[in-house]
Amino acid sequence: MRRFLLTTCMSAALLCVCAPHDRAFAQDSVNVRTGTHDGYTRLVFDWAASVPYTATRSGNDSVDIEFKKTAAMDSSGVDIKNAKTILGFEKLSTDGQNLKVRVKIPAGSDFRHFLVGSRVVLDVYGDVK
């Protein structure tokens, strides 16, 4: 009987460790990249699937983008040094929160944002930097 209990407990423990974890802890990943063009700089968020978002001006020199989904962010494709009209880029959200970022732009710059498939695009206009 003791051997049976020991075997049962060890099997249950092994199942708990090896079983797939709840998807609530799973987090998508989004790649972020910049591109410099004549008259504007583009910032692109490459999602695996379309994600609702809002983009709003914050003060005179920033754009806040909030996605309606949590995600890990890979910003290795963001090249601030060569981005003429994107002066800075920071993640405002913490783990477990919907992804929110702030993009620093030249004061008073115009911008537009739109979806292309599953990509969210922010264009910032001007040749300031």
Disulfide bonds with the S-S distance in Angstrom:
none
